[in-house]
Amino acid sequence: MMLATIRSSPFCAAACALFLAAGPSQAAVELARTETVDGRKLESLTLRNPSAKATVVFENGSRATIAGWDKVLDAVAPDATVFAYNRPGYGASEATDAPRDGATIVEQLRATLRRKGLAPPYVLVGHSLGGLYMQLFARRYPDEVKGIVLVDALYPRVIKKPAEFPLYTRAGKWLFFSRTVADEIDHIWETGEMVAALPRIDDKPIIRLINKPVSSTAIAVDFGAFNFDADTRAFVKALYPKAKTVVADASHQMQATHPEIVAAAIREVLATADN
């Protein structure tokens, strides 16, 4: 797939980068704490702001951890309570035998928020695959969600059904990724269909941050696992017709390389909580 394809389809960059690793950021790891929840270890970070009218909840992308949000957390904490965590099987969070579909992940996150005493309304911030999970959260529990920031997110139907992956992609998934990551990838199509089946959330403030590389050295990677056809493009474009879209020449790991863009979007959504 050539760079021109990415330029004509902003969500492709997020999809292709799903299989690539994120770079670490030590400061966020130092602030996080590990505790035992329901018999397993969970690594999370909560920064409470008693005067805040909303809680900002962060969800990581595939293979990523809370470390990547470090500078964004610093920028947003003065304006809100913030919560970030590592899903089971990531960082110091213990893996689980529970299914790795979006419904299970959303319910586990929601239960964790309740245990932490973090009440809605929530501003949901999701990167890449985490953006797909946050779309599901918002559609399942719209009364709990103030707004959403999707950071180079995945959308329903962009990733093929796992049975349609090329043989080399299926083999590489199990050879090079952890069981947790592989299981999450296998449930992406299913999670996307859950999102698509639920009522729309056009009344929510939604900001979509899209990485659109313009450099001639930008290289896209196609693992044969993505739908780039016209029908899928049209479907994704129509998902959130009232959303604000911000296109930036950044990177897929926008929260780490261009945290000011992500923080500004979160503050913009937070401002609606004061109205």
N, C-alpha and C positions, 0 to 999 in steps of 0.2 A: 504494500500500500504506500503510495507516494504522499509527500507532505501536502500536496494540493487537496487530497482527500480529507485530511484533517481540517484544513481551512474551511472547506465547505460543510463540514459536519462537526461542530464544536464538541459534542459528547464523545467523539471517537478517541480523543486524547485521554479522557478519563478511563474509557474502556480498555484501551491498549495498556495503560499504566497499571491496571489492576494486578497484573502478574509481576510487577517490578517492586523491589524493596524500597522502603523509605529510610532516609537518613536519620540517625539518632540525635537527640538534643538532651544533654545531661541534666540541665537545671530542673526540668519538669519531673524527671525520675527522682531527683533528690527530695522534691516536695511530696511526692506520692507516698501513701502508706498502704501496707498490706494487712488485711484482717480476715478472720474466718467468718464466712457467711454461708449458712446452710451446709456446714461441714466442709466447705472448700475455701481456698484462699482467693481473695479478690483484692486487686491493686487499684486504688482510686485516689483521687485528689478532690477535696472540697474546700473552696475558699468562700466563706460566708460574709455577706454584706447585709447587716441588719436593716439598712434603709432601702434595700433594693426591692423593686416591685415585681421582679421576675428572676427566674433561675435559668442560666444558660447551660445547656447540657450538650456535651461534645461526644460524638461517636466517630471512632477511627475507621480508616479504610482498611482494606485487606493488607495484611502483613505489617501494619503500622501500629504504633503505640501512642500513649499520651505524650510522650516526649516531643512529638512533632508540633504540639499545640503551645509549646512553652511561651513564646513571645506573644501569642494571641491571648493567652490567659493573663499575662501581666497587663496587657492593654485594656482588657475588658473588666477585670476584677474591681476597679474603682466604681464601676457603674452597675454591677450586678453580682449576685451569688453565682459562682461557677462550679460545675461538676464535670470532671473528666475521669475516665476509667479505662482499664484494659479488659476487653471481653475474655471469657474463659479460653485458656490456651495461648494468651498473649502476655508478654512481659512476665510479671510475677503472679499473674492470675492463673489459678490451677485449671487445667482442662477438665471438661465434663463429658459425660456420655449422652447428655441431652442433645436432641437434634439441633443442627446449626442453621435452621431456616429462620427467616426474618421474624415470624410470629413468636418463636421461642426467645429469640434475642431481645425483641421489644418487651416481652413480658418480664424477662429477667431484669432488664434495665429499669422498667417501671417499678418493679418490686424493690430494687435497690434504692431508688429515689425515695420511696416511702420509708424504708428502714432508716435512711439518712435524715428523715424529717424535712426533706426538700419538697415542699408543696408546689403545685402549679400556681400561676401559669409558667410554662416553659418556653424558652426560645431554643429550638432544636438546631444544632449545627452538625452537619454530617459531611465527611470527606469521602469521596469515591464510593466504595461499597457502603460505607457508613451513611452516606447520603440516601441510599436506597432504603436502609433501615429506618432512617428518620422520616422519610415519606410515609412509610407504613405506620409508624408511631402516630404521626399527625392525622392520618386518615382514620385510624382506629379510635383515637381519643381526641377528637378536635376540640372538645371543651377544655382540655388541659393545655392546649398549645396556643401561645400568643403569636408565634411566627417561626419562620424557618430560613436558615441560610444553608444553601447547598454548595459545597466547595468542590468544584470539578467532579460532580456527582455522577453515579450511575443511575440509569432510569430503566423502567420496565422494558423488557424485550430487546434490549441492546445486546445482552449476552444470550447465546443460544442455549437450548436444552443440552445438558451434559452428554446425552447420547449422540448429539450432532457434532460434538467436538472431533476434530481430526485425531487419528490414532496417536500421533506424536504429541499432541497437546494433552491427551488423556494420560499418556505415559509420563510426560514431564511433570504433570500436576502431582502425581503420587511419588515421583522420584525426588523432586526438589522442594516440595512444600510440606509443611507439617500436616498431620491428619486434620487438625482443626481448620486450617486454611483450605485444604482440599474439600472438606465437607461443606464449608461455606460457599465455595465456588459452585459446587454441585447443586446448591439450593437457590442460586441467584434467579434462575428463570421462575421457579416456584414463588419466590418472594415477590418478584416483579408482578406476577399475575395476582397475588394478594393485593398489591397496591392498586392495580388497574381495576379490580373488582369493587373497590370501596368508593363511597361517595367523594365527589370532588371537594377541594378545600380552597376554592377561589376567593373566599372571604378573608383568608389569612394573608398577612404580608409575607411574601416569599422573595428572597433574593437568590438568584442563581449566579454563581461565580464560575466563569468558564475560562480555562487556559486555552489560548489560541496562539500557538507559536508562529512567529513570523520570520525567524532566522532561517537562513538557507542551510544551516547546519543541523536543524531539528530533524530527528529521525523517528519515524513512527514504526511500531512493531505490531504485526498482525499475526496472532497465534491461531487464526482460523476459528476463533470462538465467538466472534462478534457479528451482529447483523448490521450491515451498512446499507441495506436496500432502501428504496424510496419510501415504501410503506412505513418502515420503522422510523425513518427520519421524520416523516409527517406526524406519526403517532407521538413521538417524543416532543416535538415542537408544540403540539396541541395540549400537552398535559397540564401546563400552568400558564394559560394565556395572559393572565394579569400579573405575572411575576416580573420583577425587575431583573434584567439580565446585564451583568457586568462582564465584559470580555477583556482579558488582560494577557499580555505577552509575559507570562510568568513561568510556571512549571506545574506539573501535576501536583507536586507537594507544595502547593501555594501557601499553606498555613506556615510552612517553615521558611520558604524563600521570599515570600512577600506577605508577611503577617499583617502589615498595615492595611492591605486590601481586605483581608478577612475581618480584621477588627472593626474597620469602618462599616462594613456591612452589618455586623452584629449590633453595633451601636445604633445604626439606623433603625433596625427592627426593634431594639430596646426602647427607642424613643416613642414608639407607638404605645408602649405599656404605660406611659405617663399621661396618655390622652384619654 
